[in-house]
Amino acid sequence: MTLMDRFLTRTFRRGMLTVVDHRGVARRFGVATPGFPEIGVRLADARVGRDIAARPRLGAGEAYMDGRLIVEGDDILGLIMLLRLNSRWEDGGAVRDAGLARRALGGLVGRIDRINWARKSKRNVAHHYDLDDRLYELFLDDDRQYSCAYFTDPANSLEQAQSDKKAHIASKLALKPGQRVLDIGCGWGGMALYLHEKSGAEVLGVTLSEEQLKVARARAAAAGVSDRVKFELIDYRAVTGKFDRIVSVGMFEHVGPASYDAFFAKCRDLLTEEGVMLLHTVGRLGTPGVTDAWTARYIFPGAYSPSLSEIVTATEKLRLIVTDVETLRVHYAHTLRHWYERTGAHRAEIEALYDVRFYRMWRFYLAGNVAGFQWGGMCNYQVQIARSRDALPITRDYMAVEEERLRA
């Protein structure tokens, strides 16, 4: 039995995986199980099996990108979902790269790479967010919300869920007229513009993406609010002044554990005495971990999804008060399914912008995350933080009242 056969036998116990190797020999792994997909793949050469067995995530990702791992019907999501269903986080399952030494070395490299020095941050951001602007138009909603949506009903459209996400976050900010808001990692400006529209607040959005900055500023100008909603190309560490509210959506993943203390210290310094912050971030269930090698190499260099304990520990040192925590368990899986389907529908346009390898890379990225948030150890956290215990009402009722008003 080959190393690949041993790996697949151990990994796929329920559901059916049929593998046809480069010689045309077919092997089946698992058993037909209700609710589990049946997937077929072909290996274009002898190296594919060895690469996947040695380093499952990196080996499979690169083989799929290169067209050496061929999935029937191009159902890469089905393949990864079958894998995750056999190793659900709740069941204690995990797919690990082979070899204790390799895992230990990978963990050390991961921890070093997560030290996100200021000089690296802009380069890391540009790697992902300064891609051709037309790419994001093809799979995001009209407001270009590139973060977890909020599904009050799983059947809702992506546009509805992203609108509800903004209302959900705004309700936790408890905005008041005349306040000043800082949006750290403002993306294409949608959240900043929404907060101003709904509250009249003055908003400063900061980003390290030049492409996002251009779009955000153009949107503010088109809305006639450039004097009240401003966007700057600046690292959050260089921001000065005082703000009544800070919101950060989908940016904390790029900070890195070594900089958590500095991040929250800066936010504390920027908040007024009665200031409130809402942090929305991808996170991991359970204990701290390491970003997988494929994601770190191809999608988000320098990125890391924190455990809840890592976030809270960093705030405790600064006497910041965690006033509310919400774990969004499957909302991102629903969001990513929409992105995955839209990416598939626009395959020709994406391959014209880049090439077929890029298209496969993007599909693998989205498919892996659908499965990771549906059955793996990934989630989203919304953490509300205040400097003063009196900064917010003593019950959570105000959130529901304000969210209902905003969604109406």
Sequence and secondary structure as in RCSB ss.txt:
>XXXX:A:sequence
MTLMDRFLTRTFRRGMLTVVDHRGVARRFGVATPGFPEIGVRLADARVGRDIAARPRLGAGEAYMDGRLIVEGDD
ILGLIMLLRLNSRWEDGGAVRDAGLARRALGGLVGRIDRINWARKSKRNVAHHYDLDDRLYELFLDDDRQYSCAY
FTDPANSLEQAQSDKKAHIASKLALKPGQRVLDIGCGWGGMALYLHEKSGAEVLGVTLSEEQLKVARARAAAAGV
SDRVKFELIDYRAVTGKFDRIVSVGMFEHVGPASYDAFFAKCRDLLTEEGVMLLHTVGRLGTPGVTDAWTARYIF
PGAYSPSLSEIVTATEKLRLIVTDVETLRVHYAHTLRHWYERTGAHRAEIEALYDVRFYRMWRFYLAGNVAGFQW
GGMCNYQVQIARSRDALPITRDYMAVEEERLRA
>XXXX:A:secstr
  HHHHHHHHH  SEEEEEE TTS EEEEEE  TTS EEEEEESSHHHHHHHHHSHHHHHHHHHHTTSEEEGGG 
HHHHHHHHHHTS GGGT     S HHHHHHHHHHHHHHT   HHHHHHHHHHHHTS HHHHHHHS TT   S   
 SSTTS HHHHHHHHHHHHHHHHT  TT EEEEES TTSHHHHHHHHHH  EEEEEES HHHHHHHHHHHHHTT 
TTTEEEEE  GGG  S EEEEEEES GGGT GGGHHHHHHHHHHHEEEEEEEEEEEEEESSS     HHHHHHT 
TT    BHHHHHHHHHTTT EEEEEEEESSHHHHHHHHHHHHHHHTHHHHHHHS HHHHHHHHHHHHHHHHHHHT
SSEEEEEEEEESSTTSS SSSHHHHHHHHHHH 
